[in-house]
Amino acid sequence: MTDFPQRVFSGVQPTGNLHLGNYLGAITKFVDLQKTHECLFCVVDLHAITVPQDPVALKSSIREVTAAFIASGIDPVKHIVFNQSQVSVHAELAWVLNCVARIGWMNRMTQFKEKAGKDREAASIGLYAYPVLMAADILAYRATHVPVGEDQKQHLELARDIAQKFNTDFAASIAANGLGEVFFPQPEPLIQGPATRVMSLRDGSKKMSKSDPSDNSRINLADDADAIASKIRKAKTDPEPLPSELAGLAGRPEADNLVGIFAALKGETKQQVLATYGNANFSTFKGALVDLAVASLGPIGAEMQRLVADPAHIDAILCDGAERARAIAQPTLDHVKDILGFVRQTSL
Ligand code: AQP
């Protein structure tokens, strides 16, 4: 069996209003993983255009997500930070994988159904094919680990199915080209911790999301202390005090969500939070959460603002990252072309 070097890949869409869910579900994990793994963190702008985007807003959002990565503690020198559209391998490999993925598999993707809404016929083909592009993002680097929030679990499973089908369909050609027994690894999703699915502050049954029309439903990384405090104080709760045991959070989605957010920001388990705040009323708990959220997120928001004020610096980081990403992805695509039987220009 082929042994793949451990490599982390993950992406965030530059679709505006980067929020606490993106931060706790993904970015904080990126920061931890860079201590132990070789990592690539991508601003997935090709994914962003699967729904309508304003070009001016898109450009500033690409820089804002890059700034958020760096302000949160990602090192773009030791690791690779880049935007997807600068590395054309993603789009080229996605086409190949479109021809591997099956329509039956795609029809099961729940995120497409949610995002396309009732008028599916009017959705872009890009939105439908989004999970295949995501598979290409990961497999272009033959990444072994993918830190994501819970909502991306199904897409990761699809990426694994695509990798496996490619390996099986082309097993003979992979071997004939001297590329081992399997060409693509099975990427492992990394979905752990108390905040893998942060919910809306206004409705504990809905995911915190950039596209929620209510700004009070989410804490944006760019929010200042007053906005953070006001949103937490207005967050929906129930009339009961907090339970002292985890079981007491069952059927109380808003309480569960706030406890999960507190736990993730503090680096504790939900049980530890309840050991401190069990039987406290929400006004006491929300006060503590405001202090914690402002102390954790305030410096990140301020650093993001400082970084986005210098777009040339951010663009230089992205350009350097793209060059280093290309150096890994291009040989993968070249091998894929050989495996498929394409004739390609080889160096003389
Ligand atoms: N609410 C969430 N809780 C935990 N993790 C989350 N993520 C997103 N929302 C939550 C994780 O953040 C990473 C980047 O997400 P994305 O921006 O690429 O796409 P998304 O999941 O579509 O984010 P949104 O906010 O829900 O955007 P819209 O509203 O445009 O659909 C991913 O790892 C994701 O799991």
Boltz pocket constraint, residues with backbone or C-beta under 6 A from the ligand:
constraints:
  - pocket:
      binder: B
      contacts: [[A, 11], [A, 12], [A, 13], [A, 14], [A, 15], [A, 20], [A, 21], [A, 22], [A, 23], [A, 24], [A, 25], [A, 26], [A, 147], [A, 148], [A, 149], [A, 150], [A, 151], [A, 152], [A, 195], [A, 196], [A, 197], [A, 198], [A, 199], [A, 207], [A, 208], [A, 209], [A, 210], [A, 211], [A, 212]]
      max_distance: 6.0
